[in-house]
Amino acid sequence: MTQALDREVLLQLQFAPLFTGLAERDVRQLLEGAELLVLGHEHLLYREGEAVDRFYVVLDGHVELSLDVDGKKSVVEVARRSTVLGDAAMFGPGRYIMTARVLTGATLLSIPAQSFRARLEERLDITLHMLTTMSFRLRMLVRQIAELKLKTTAQRLGSFLLTMTEAEEGRAELRFPYDKKLVADQLGMKPESLSRALGKLGRLGVESLPDNLVVIAEVATLREFCAEEEVG
């Protein structure tokens, strides 16, 4: 990496859970041998079951994470900026537990697993810090799974839309970042269920427009709807 590029990456890594809170000099040492990758649509990053030789941080774009379940692909997550990919497998079984495929192009930081682990062996304090952040991410994943079970399809879709705006109230415009079928897979529903969910959200002032554009008339109303405990 060039010096300028290196500085930009370091700033972005402040938002990646694995590196948040670490001193810059420690991050620089951990990143020795790392490379910036600019990858195109449909690029296969790694396959489920392959040996882990590198892990990644998404700096821009989206990466689809999926599992093979009885011969069928099941989308687990669509990773966005600051998401760390492959770290759990690196610390655990040593083989990737999911398949990662780039969507619509992405920029990633590729980090050699062997040298990264070697440096962590010398720094128990950093290792404990990273275990804490991984534990937090696990709790967040459990929460997401619970929401899949407890929320209606409309609430799940509404919550997804809210992740794309920082507004707490007022009008908001946003755009589906990738194909709606993939959004449906990610939210655990069929494409036709997503269409019906959009129809229900329409009663709350959520308007689906051409070119994947979505307009939310009042963000606070949608947030209140998605937070409702009584579903049905």
C-alpha positions, 0 to 999 in steps of 0.5 A, a space after each residue: 500500500 502507498 503511504 497515502 492509501 495506508 493512512 486512509 485505510 487506517 482511518 476506516 479501520 476505526 469503524 471495523 469491530 476487530 480494530 476499534 480502540 487499538 493504537 495506530 502503531 499496533 494496527 500498523 504491525 498487525 497489517 504487515 503484508 496486507 493488500 488492497 483489493 478492488 474486485 468486480 461484481 460476482 468475484 468469488 472471494 472464498 468458498 465454504 470449507 476452504 483453508 483460511 490463508 487470509 481474512 478481509 475487511 470490507 472498505 467499500 461495496 457489498 459482499 454476500 455471505 452464504 451457506 450450502 444447506 442440502 445443496 441449496 444456497 442460503 444467504 446469511 448476510 450481505 456484508 457492508 463497509 467495515 465488516 470483517 470477513 473470515 476472522 472467526 474461521 481464522 481463530 477457530 476451525 481454520 476453514 472458511 465457514 461460509 462462501 463470500 462473493 462480491 456484489 456490484 464491486 467492492 474494495 477490501 483489505 486482504 490480511 495474511 492470517 498466519 502473520 496476523 496470528 503470530 503477532 497476536 501471540 505476542 500481545 495478550 492485551 490485543 487478543 483479549 480486546 478482539 475476543 471482546 469485540 467478537 463476543 459483541 458481534 455474536 450477541 448482535 447476530 443472536 439478536 438478528 436471528 431472534 428478530 427473524 423469528 419474532 418480527 413480521 415480514 413488514 417489520 423485518 423489511 422496515 428495519 432493513 430500510 432503517 439501517 440505510 438512513 441515520 435520520 431519526 425523523 422526517 422524510 428520507 430517500 434511499 435506494 436498495 443497495 442490491 437486487 431485491 431478491 437478494 434482500 429477500 434471501 437475506 431477510 429470510 423471505 420469498 421475493 413475493 413476500 417482500 413485495 407484499 411487505 412493501 405494500 404493507 409499509 406503503 400504508 405507513 408512507 413508505 413508497 417504492 419507486 422505480 430504479 430501487 428507490 424508496 421514499 420514507 415519508 416519516 422515519 419516526 413512524 417507521 421506527 415506531 412500527 418496527 419496534 412494536 413488540 406485538 406482531 401478527 
